[in-house]
Structures are given as C-alpha cells and as structure tokens.
Amino acid sequence: MPAKRRRDIEKVYSAKKFAAKLRRLADAVENGRPFTIQVAGERLRIPASAAISVEHERAGRVEVMEFQLTWER
C-alpha cells in the first residue's frame, strides 16, 4: 500500500452539521465501534481503539478547544 501524503486540513461546519457529527462519534465511542467520517473529500475510518483527548489553547484573547482522536494506520 502506498504511503499517504502528509495532510493538515481544518474544515468549518455549521453548528447543526457539527452537532450531528459529534452525535455519531459519541455513539460510536460509547458502543466501542469504529467511526467513519469524510473530511475535505477523504474518507477516514477511526478505529474503536483510537486515543481520545481534549486540547485547550489560549493566545491572548483567542481560545481554541480541539477534540482529538489519534490512531496508527
């Protein structure tokens, strides 16, 4: 299998679409199932064993919270 290219994409969603994705993710996590999502044209399969973390950053008046899933292919 050829190596996948490096990628760093941020996709902005409406509140309604973001909530729907979070609900699907929460259901998969709660039930120990993998989660599949398409981001900017690429379909990703996140295994149930993915590490889940929440990251918070602050720089001046800007704050960022990221829900992060990490796994190995």
Rosetta constraint file for C-alpha pairs under 8 A:
AtomPair CA 9 CA 40 HARMONIC 7.77 0.50
AtomPair CA 11 CA 39 HARMONIC 7.14 0.50
AtomPair CA 11 CA 40 HARMONIC 7.11 0.50
AtomPair CA 13 CA 17 HARMONIC 5.98 0.50
AtomPair CA 13 CA 18 HARMONIC 5.66 0.50
AtomPair CA 14 CA 18 HARMONIC 6.09 0.50
AtomPair CA 15 CA 19 HARMONIC 6.07 0.50
AtomPair CA 16 CA 20 HARMONIC 6.33 0.50
AtomPair CA 17 CA 21 HARMONIC 6.30 0.50
AtomPair CA 18 CA 22 HARMONIC 6.18 0.50
AtomPair CA 19 CA 23 HARMONIC 6.14 0.50
AtomPair CA 20 CA 24 HARMONIC 6.35 0.50
AtomPair CA 21 CA 25 HARMONIC 6.12 0.50
AtomPair CA 22 CA 26 HARMONIC 5.92 0.50
AtomPair CA 23 CA 27 HARMONIC 6.13 0.50
AtomPair CA 24 CA 28 HARMONIC 6.28 0.50
AtomPair CA 24 CA 35 HARMONIC 7.81 0.50
AtomPair CA 25 CA 29 HARMONIC 6.13 0.50
AtomPair CA 25 CA 35 HARMONIC 6.28 0.50
AtomPair CA 26 CA 30 HARMONIC 5.96 0.50
AtomPair CA 27 CA 31 HARMONIC 6.10 0.50
AtomPair CA 28 CA 32 HARMONIC 5.96 0.50
AtomPair CA 28 CA 33 HARMONIC 4.79 0.50
AtomPair CA 28 CA 34 HARMONIC 6.16 0.50
AtomPair CA 28 CA 35 HARMONIC 5.89 0.50
AtomPair CA 28 CA 48 HARMONIC 7.60 0.50
AtomPair CA 29 CA 33 HARMONIC 6.19 0.50
AtomPair CA 29 CA 34 HARMONIC 7.55 0.50
AtomPair CA 29 CA 35 HARMONIC 7.87 0.50
AtomPair CA 29 CA 48 HARMONIC 6.68 0.50
AtomPair CA 32 CA 48 HARMONIC 5.45 0.50
AtomPair CA 33 CA 47 HARMONIC 7.21 0.50
AtomPair CA 33 CA 48 HARMONIC 4.99 0.50
AtomPair CA 34 CA 45 HARMONIC 6.78 0.50
AtomPair CA 34 CA 46 HARMONIC 5.52 0.50
AtomPair CA 34 CA 47 HARMONIC 4.35 0.50
AtomPair CA 34 CA 48 HARMONIC 4.36 0.50
AtomPair CA 34 CA 49 HARMONIC 7.94 0.50
AtomPair CA 35 CA 45 HARMONIC 5.75 0.50
AtomPair CA 35 CA 46 HARMONIC 5.05 0.50
AtomPair CA 35 CA 47 HARMONIC 6.49 0.50
AtomPair CA 35 CA 48 HARMONIC 7.16 0.50
AtomPair CA 36 CA 43 HARMONIC 6.99 0.50
AtomPair CA 36 CA 44 HARMONIC 5.53 0.50
AtomPair CA 36 CA 45 HARMONIC 4.38 0.50
AtomPair CA 36 CA 46 HARMONIC 6.09 0.50
AtomPair CA 37 CA 43 HARMONIC 5.74 0.50
AtomPair CA 37 CA 44 HARMONIC 5.34 0.50
AtomPair CA 37 CA 45 HARMONIC 6.65 0.50
AtomPair CA 38 CA 42 HARMONIC 5.33 0.50
AtomPair CA 38 CA 43 HARMONIC 4.11 0.50
AtomPair CA 38 CA 44 HARMONIC 5.91 0.50
AtomPair CA 39 CA 43 HARMONIC 6.45 0.50
AtomPair CA 39 CA 44 HARMONIC 7.52 0.50
AtomPair CA 46 CA 50 HARMONIC 6.62 0.50
AtomPair CA 46 CA 69 HARMONIC 7.83 0.50
AtomPair CA 46 CA 71 HARMONIC 7.21 0.50
AtomPair CA 47 CA 71 HARMONIC 7.30 0.50
AtomPair CA 49 CA 71 HARMONIC 7.50 0.50
AtomPair CA 50 CA 69 HARMONIC 5.94 0.50
AtomPair CA 50 CA 70 HARMONIC 5.39 0.50
AtomPair CA 50 CA 71 HARMONIC 4.80 0.50
AtomPair CA 51 CA 69 HARMONIC 5.55 0.50
AtomPair CA 51 CA 70 HARMONIC 5.12 0.50
AtomPair CA 51 CA 71 HARMONIC 6.47 0.50
AtomPair CA 52 CA 67 HARMONIC 7.46 0.50
AtomPair CA 52 CA 68 HARMONIC 5.75 0.50
AtomPair CA 52 CA 69 HARMONIC 4.67 0.50
AtomPair CA 52 CA 70 HARMONIC 6.60 0.50
AtomPair CA 53 CA 67 HARMONIC 6.07 0.50
AtomPair CA 53 CA 68 HARMONIC 5.18 0.50
AtomPair CA 53 CA 69 HARMONIC 6.53 0.50
AtomPair CA 54 CA 65 HARMONIC 7.05 0.50
AtomPair CA 54 CA 66 HARMONIC 5.71 0.50
AtomPair CA 54 CA 67 HARMONIC 4.67 0.50
AtomPair CA 54 CA 68 HARMONIC 5.96 0.50
AtomPair CA 55 CA 64 HARMONIC 7.96 0.50
AtomPair CA 55 CA 65 HARMONIC 5.56 0.50
AtomPair CA 55 CA 66 HARMONIC 5.01 0.50
AtomPair CA 55 CA 67 HARMONIC 6.43 0.50
AtomPair CA 55 CA 68 HARMONIC 7.24 0.50
AtomPair CA 56 CA 63 HARMONIC 7.27 0.50
AtomPair CA 56 CA 64 HARMONIC 5.62 0.50
AtomPair CA 56 CA 65 HARMONIC 4.49 0.50
AtomPair CA 56 CA 66 HARMONIC 6.47 0.50
AtomPair CA 57 CA 63 HARMONIC 5.65 0.50
AtomPair CA 57 CA 64 HARMONIC 5.04 0.50
AtomPair CA 57 CA 65 HARMONIC 6.46 0.50
AtomPair CA 58 CA 62 HARMONIC 5.87 0.50
AtomPair CA 58 CA 63 HARMONIC 4.46 0.50
AtomPair CA 58 CA 64 HARMONIC 6.42 0.50
AtomPair CA 59 CA 63 HARMONIC 6.45 0.50
